[in-house]
Amino acid sequence: MPLAVLSTSSATKPKNLLSIFLQKNSAYNPEDMTINQIPPSAGRLNIEAISASSMTGYGNAQTNCNGWLIHVELRCVNSRFLDLNLKIPEEYRTLEAPLREMLQARLARGKVECRIIVRRLEASSTGLLDSETINLFNTYYQNLKTQIKDLAPPTVKDILEWAQIGNPSNVLSDTLHEGVLAQAQQALEQLMQTRLREGTALAQLLVQRSHEMLEIAAQLKLRLPQVLQEQQKRVKERLEGALGLLADRGTGILSAEEIRARITQEVVIIGMRIDVAEELDRLIVHCEEILRLLTSAKPVGKRLDFVIQELNREANTLGSKMVAEDFSKAAIELKVLIEQMREQVQNLE
């Protein structure tokens, strides 16, 4: 949930060194606009189309190729790098190189498992072998008898196993090889569509979180001058209470003008130490970079992970430098949003 709208009173005209410093480092002038009129981020990118892919997905395809069943299944889960695990029948090991090339051309990250099944379909619903298969087996058997002496006659089991496995010319045929590659391409297209759908949904969540953070940052930038002035007043009262006694007693150590100058100097130094304008500016820039990356057609998972780390660093600095209660609550809210974004980014390619 975005931070509640912060109210602020009108600021006075700059009259001293600290006021000039505050006006110089403030991105918005409270005299010119209210919180409802402030855009969450100057020059925010318009998100027209989000292009992001998840690393998780599934795809499968199968066909009947001349009495052979070709089934290709692809599974993909998260991984830091591209890890391909191909489970291919030994007769089709020659297809490993083109399959790897096909997958590497479309995928950048993820642990991918590719399972390929190629088997001969039954010749008929009765389970009987057709005459063509029997004649073909007999031809190979007769050829083997001319090459191998005392070759034992085949059993029914041998014939059935041979019919299931097929013959060398079919196993190594270009038709089946092309069929395997074609089904792998179809399964890959399904996998890419699944990854794109999930990635788009995750990107929408990141866009929403980025907009919430931009809104919080805009509200804090408007509130910042007033908070610094409150801190100035508090520190000034303490210093005047401590150093003012010296002037009243007339000790001569410091004149009244020197005491006032010293107080102003200390107040400015403290104001610079607790000023978080630069952190808010960088936080806005990082959020806009996330929105820009989500519109890129390239894999952005690693880049987004780096930007999330920078966002977390700015939120930590914001919470440690600023002592105001509303700023501390805002820093906690930012950390919650950043952690939610970190978990989603881990799933993006």
N, C-alpha and C positions, 0 to 999 in steps of 0.2 A: 504494500500500500504506500502511496506517495506521502511524503511528509505533509502534515497539516499546514495550511496557509499561515504564514507568520505575519503578524501585524507590525507596523512601524509608524513612528511619528515623524513629522516633518523635521528635517535637519536644518540647522541654522546656517547662516553664511559663514564661511571660513574666516576666523579672526586670529588664529594663532598658528604656530608651526605645525602642530599635530593635525589640526583641521585641514591645512593645506596638504599634508601627507595623506590623510584619509581620502580627500577628494581626488588626489592624483592616482591612488591605487584602487579606487572604487570603480567597478565597471558600469554601475547604474547610479543615476542621481535620484534620490527619493523625492526631490521636489518636482521632478518632471513626469514621473509615472508611478502607478500603483502596482502591486504584485500581480494583479490580474492582467495588466497590460504588458508585462514583461514576457517576451518569448523565452521558452525554456533554453534555447540556445541560438545565438546569433549565427545565421547562415546554415541552419540545420539542413541536412540533405533530405530530399524528398524520396521516400522509398516507393518506387514504382514497381519494381520486380525484384524479388529475392531469389537468389540462386545459391543454394547450399545443399550439400549432400551429407546424409548420415553415413556412418561406417557399418551399420547393421542392415542386412537385407537378405532376401531369398529369391531364387529364380530357378525354374526347371522347364524342360522341354523334352518331348519324345515324339518319335515317328516310327512308321513301319517302312523300312527300306528293303524292298525285294525279299520280303519274308524274314527280315531281321529287325528286331526291336532295338532302337537306339534311344537311350535315356540319359540325359545330362542334368545334373543337379548342382546348383551353386549356393553356398552358404557363406555369409560374411559377418564377422563380429569386430569389435573394437581392437585396434592395435596401433602402436606408435608408428610402425612402418608397414610396408606391404609384404605380407607373408603368404605365399602361395603353397597350398598343399594339394597336389593332383593325385587322385586315386584312379588310375587308368589300367585296363587290362593289358597284360604283357604284349598281346598281339598288336596293340595300338600305341606302344611307347614312342613310335616315330612321330606321333602327334603332340608330344609333350612340348616341344619347342614352339610350334605355331600357337598352341593353346596359351602358353605363358606370354607370348608376344601379344596375343589378343587381349588378355586380361590386363597386362601392364600398360597397354595403350589407353585403357579406360579407367583404371583404378590407380589411386595414388597411395592410399593407406587402407589398412584393414587386414584381418586374418581371414583368408579366403580358402574354403575347401571346395574342390571341384571333383565330383564323383561321376564317373562314366560307366554305364552298363550297356554292353552289346551282346545280345544273345539271339539265337535262332528261334523263331516262333514255331509252334506245332504245325505239322504239315496239314492235318485235318482235325476236325473236332473229335473223331474216333480215336485219335492217337496213333493211327497206322501211318507208316512211311509211304510216301508216294513213289511211284516207279522210277521217276527221274532221279531221286536221291539214291535209290538202291542201285540203279545202273551206274551212277557216278561213283559210288563206293566200290562197285565191282571193278570199274576201270582202274581206279587207284590200286586196288588190291592186286590185280593182274600185273600192273607195272612193278609193284614191289616184289612180286614173286620172281620176276626176271632178274632182279638185283640182289635178292637175299635168298640164299639157299635154305632149304628146310624151313621155310616160313610157315608157321602154324596157321591153320584155317581160322578165320574170325568167328567169334561167338556172337550170339544175338546182342549181348551186352556191349561188345565192341562196336557193333553197327549202330546201336542206339546212342552211345556216347559220341561217336563220330558225327552222327546226324545233329546232335545238340551243339557240339563245338563248331562243326562246319568243316570246310576243307581249306587248305592254304590259299587257294586262289580267291575264295570269297573273303577270308579274313583280311587279306592284304589288298583287296580290290580298291581301286580309286573311288568307286561309288560309295562304299561304306565310310571311307576316310572323309570324303566330302560331306557325307551325311552327319558324321560326328561333329565336324567343324560348324556345319550349318545349325545344328541343334544347340551347340555351345554358344553360338552367337545369339540365338533366340533367348536362351536362359540368361545370358549376360544382359540383354535388353530388359528383361523382367527385373533382374537384380538392380539395374540402374534406376528404373522407375520406382522401385520400392525405396531405395536409398534417397532418391530425390523427394518423394512424398514425406518421408520422415524428417529429412533435413529441413524442408520448408517449414514444417510444423515447429521444429526446434528453433529455427531462425526467427519465427514470429514471436516466440517467447523471449528471445534475446532482444528483439526490437522493443518489445513492451518494457522489459527491465531497463533498457537503455533510456527510453523516454522518461521513465520514473526517476532515474538518476539525474537526468538533465533537468527535470522539474525541481528536484531537491536542490541541485547546485544553483539554479537560478534564484530560488528563494533565499538561499544562504548568502548569495552575493548581494542581494538587496538588504539583507539583515546585517551584513558585515560592518558597514560604516557605523551604525548605531551601537553595535556591540563594542567596537573599538573605542567609541566615544565614552561609553559607560565604563570601560576599563580605564580610560584616561582619567575620568573624574575620580574613580576610586583610588587610583595610584596617586593622583595629585593631592587628594585630601590627606592621605597618609604621609606624603612627603612634607606637605605644608605643616602638618602637626608635629613632625620631627624637627624640620629645619627652621620653622617659623619661630620657635622659642629662642633661637640664637639671635635673630634680629631684634626680638622684643627685649632681650636682656642687654643688647648693645655691646656684645663682647668684642665686636670689631673683627671677628674672624672672617665673616662674609657679610657683604652689604646686602640690602634688600634686593637690589637689582641682580646681584650675583646669585642669590637664592632663587629668585624667580627663573633666571636663565637655567640654573642647574635643574630645577624641577621640570621645566619644559624639555630639557635634553633627556632626562631620565624617562619621562613619559613617552617621548618619541621612540626611544630605544626599545622600551617594553612593547609599544604598539607594533613596531616592526617585527619583534620576536613572535608575537601571537597572531600576526596578520596571516591569513590563509588564502588570500586572493589568488596567489600563484597556484596553490594546490587545487583550488576550484577551477581555475582556467585549464589546468592540465587534465582534470577529471572530465571536463566538458569535451576537450579535444579527444580524449581516449574514447568516450562514448560515441562521438561522431565518427571516429575511425572504425569502430565496430559496425556502425550502420553502413559505412562505405564498403567494408570488407564483405558484408553480407550480400551486396549487390554484385560482387565479383564472380566471374564464371570459373575462377581457378579455385583449387582447394585452399581453404583458409583456416583450417583447424589449428595448426601450429601457430599461426600469426595471432589468432584470437586468444589462444592460451597465453601468449606473451602479453597481450594488451590487458587481459584480466589480471595478470600479476602486477602490472603497473597501476591498474585501478585500485587494487588492494593496498598497494604502497601509499597511494595518495589518501585513501580513506584512513589508514593508520596514522599518517602525519596529521590529518585534519583533526582526528580525535585527541592526539597528544598535544598539539599546539594551542588549540582553542579551549578555554576553560568555561565558556558559557554553556548552560545546561541544554539549550535547544540545539547547539552545535554538536554536543556530545551525543544527544539522541539521534541527530541526523547521521553522524558517523556510524552509529550502530546500525541504523536502517540501511545505509550504503553497504556495509559489510554483509548484511543479510542478502541484499540483492546481488552483490558480487559473487557470493558463495553459490547462490542459485544459478547464476550464469556460468560459473566455473564447471558445475556438474553437467550442464547442457553442452558446453563447448567440448568436453571430453568425448562426446559422441559424434562430433562433426569431422568430416574428412579434411 
